Amino acid sequence: MNLIRFRVIIDIEEDVFRDILIDKAATLEDLHRGILAAFDFGEGEMASFFQSDEDWGRGREVPLMDMGMDDSGNPFPSMRTVAVHEMVTVANDRMVYVYDFLRMWCFYVEVIGIEEGETPEYPMLAHEFGKAPDQFSKDVDLSDLEALSAPSEDDGPLRTGDPELDAYLNDDAEDGDDDGPSFTSLDDLDEAAY
């Protein structure tokens, strides 16, 4: 059996890594679970592997979640359908693994060896160095979600996504200087009619 030995380094200030042995024919989902177990992280968050170059730049993405079928009826790649050897084949090949898209745990995954062997259970933790951080010790970064927050009163009229309706709403906001009555709610409209 051809085994791949990965060095998995978590991106924190301290030096913390795990060496994991896995069958090259195993799926990325197996490696995903092996990494989580090696660092004592629980499952249940979004994750992706990215093929990487020598500078750890991110290339092809393989997400944990199944994204359905393309127009030809072929499944989009997912960790369940992509084998480890489809992403890495020789020593020094690299991947970036991102877990929990709110906390953005980043792991640098590098092939440090190709071996022959038989072991009862893969993936197998072959070596560990340093104390892994608590999975929930990293703050959630909500800065990217600010764009999704509700607008304040100073932001002007709500945007609908329909260009004609948005233009109409902008015209109404600019035309607010006329001498006609102004209404802030339907209740005001009802009172003005009587």
C-alpha positions in Angstrom: 0.0 0.0 0.0 1.4 3.5 -0.9 1.2 5.8 2.0 1.6 9.5 2.1 3.2 11.2 5.1 2.0 14.7 5.6 3.3 17.3 7.9 0.4 19.5 9.0 1.3 22.8 10.6 -1.3 25.0 12.2 -1.0 28.7 11.6 -0.4 30.1 15.1 2.6 31.8 16.7 3.9 28.7 18.5 5.4 25.8 16.5 2.7 23.1 16.5 2.5 20.4 13.9 1.3 16.8 13.4 2.6 14.1 11.0 -0.2 12.1 9.5 0.1 8.9 7.5 -2.7 8.1 5.0 -3.3 5.8 2.1 -2.8 7.8 -1.2 -6.2 6.4 -2.4 -8.1 7.7 0.7 -10.4 10.7 0.1 -9.7 14.2 1.2 -12.7 13.7 3.6 -10.6 11.0 5.4 -7.6 13.4 5.6 -9.9 16.2 6.9 -11.1 14.0 9.7 -7.6 12.9 10.4 -6.4 16.5 10.8 -9.3 17.4 13.1 -8.6 14.3 15.3 -4.9 15.0 15.4 -5.5 18.6 16.6 -8.4 17.6 18.9 -10.9 19.7 16.9 -14.5 18.7 16.7 -16.3 18.3 13.4 -19.3 20.3 12.2 -17.8 23.4 10.5 -17.2 24.3 6.8 -13.8 23.4 5.4 -11.8 23.3 2.2 -8.5 22.0 0.8 -6.6 24.2 -1.7 -3.8 22.9 -3.9 -0.9 25.1 -3.2 2.4 26.2 -4.7 5.8 26.5 -2.9 4.7 30.0 -1.6 1.5 28.5 -0.1 -0.6 30.3 -2.7 -4.1 28.9 -3.0 -5.1 27.2 -6.2 -7.9 24.6 -6.9 -10.4 24.4 -4.1 -12.1 21.2 -2.9 -14.8 21.9 -0.4 -16.1 19.6 2.3 -19.7 20.2 1.2 -21.1 18.5 -1.9 -22.1 21.3 -4.3 -24.3 19.2 -6.6 -23.9 18.5 -10.3 -22.6 20.6 -13.2 -24.6 21.1 -16.5 -23.3 17.8 -17.8 -24.5 15.8 -14.8 -21.0 15.4 -13.4 -20.6 16.0 -9.6 -18.6 19.0 -8.6 -15.5 18.0 -6.7 -15.9 17.6 -2.9 -13.8 16.0 -0.2 -15.9 12.9 -0.5 -15.2 12.4 -4.2 -11.5 13.5 -4.5 -8.7 11.2 -3.5 -5.6 12.4 -1.8 -3.4 11.4 -4.8 -5.5 13.7 -7.1 -4.2 16.7 -5.1 -0.6 15.7 -4.2 1.6 13.0 -5.7 5.3 13.6 -4.7 7.3 14.9 -1.8 7.1 18.6 -1.2 3.6 18.9 -2.8 1.5 21.2 -0.8 -2.1 22.0 0.2 -3.7 24.6 2.4 -6.5 23.4 4.6 -9.0 25.9 6.0 -11.4 24.9 8.8 -14.3 26.9 10.3 -14.8 29.8 8.0 -15.7 32.2 10.9 -12.6 31.5 12.9 -10.5 30.7 9.8 -8.2 28.1 11.2 -5.5 27.6 8.5 -3.2 24.6 8.2 -0.3 24.1 5.9 -0.2 20.5 4.7 3.0 19.3 3.0 4.0 15.9 1.7 7.2 14.9 3.5 7.4 11.3 2.3 5.9 8.5 0.3 6.1 5.1 2.0 5.1 1.5 1.6 3.4 -0.2 4.5 0.4 -1.7 6.1 -1.2 -0.3 9.2 -4.6 -1.3 10.5 -6.2 2.1 10.5 -5.7 5.2 8.4 -5.3 8.1 8.7 -2.8 7.6 11.5 -1.2 10.1 13.7 2.6 9.3 13.3 4.2 12.2 15.2 3.1 15.3 17.2 4.9 18.4 18.2 3.6 21.2 20.4 0.3 21.7 22.2 -2.7 22.3 19.9 -4.8 25.3 20.6 -8.4 25.0 21.8 -10.7 25.0 18.8 -12.8 27.9 20.2 -9.8 30.0 21.4 -9.7 32.1 18.2 -12.1 35.0 18.0 -14.8 35.0 15.3 -14.0 37.6 12.6 -17.2 39.3 11.7 -15.7 42.1 9.7 -16.6 40.5 6.4 -20.2 40.3 7.6 -20.6 44.1 8.1 -21.9 44.5 4.6 -24.8 42.2 5.4 -25.9 44.2 8.4 -29.1 46.2 8.3 -28.6 49.8 7.1 -29.1 52.7 9.5 -31.5 55.5 8.9 -28.6 57.6 7.6 -27.9 55.1 4.8 -30.8 56.3 2.7 -33.5 54.1 1.1 -33.1 50.4 1.1 -31.6 48.9 -2.1 -33.7 46.2 -3.7 -31.4 44.9 -6.4 -33.8 46.1 -9.1 -32.2 49.1 -11.0 -35.5 50.7 -11.9 -36.9 50.5 -8.3 -33.6 51.7 -6.8 -33.6 54.7 -9.2 -37.2 55.4 -8.2 -36.3 55.3 -4.5 -33.3 57.6 -5.1 -35.5 60.1 -7.0 -38.0 60.1 -4.1 -35.2 60.7 -1.6 -33.9 63.7 -3.7 -37.4 65.0 -4.3 -38.2 65.2 -0.6 -38.1 69.1 -0.7 -41.5 69.6 -2.2 -44.3 71.3 -0.2 -46.6 68.2 0.0 -47.2 66.2 3.1 -44.5 63.8 4.2 -45.4 60.4 5.8 -43.2 58.1 7.8 -45.6 55.3 8.2 -48.9 54.0 7.0 -50.6 55.2 10.2 -49.6 58.8 9.3 -51.1 58.3 5.9 -54.4 57.1 7.4 -54.6 60.1 9.8 -53.9 62.6 7.0 -56.8 61.2 4.9 -59.4 62.1 7.6 
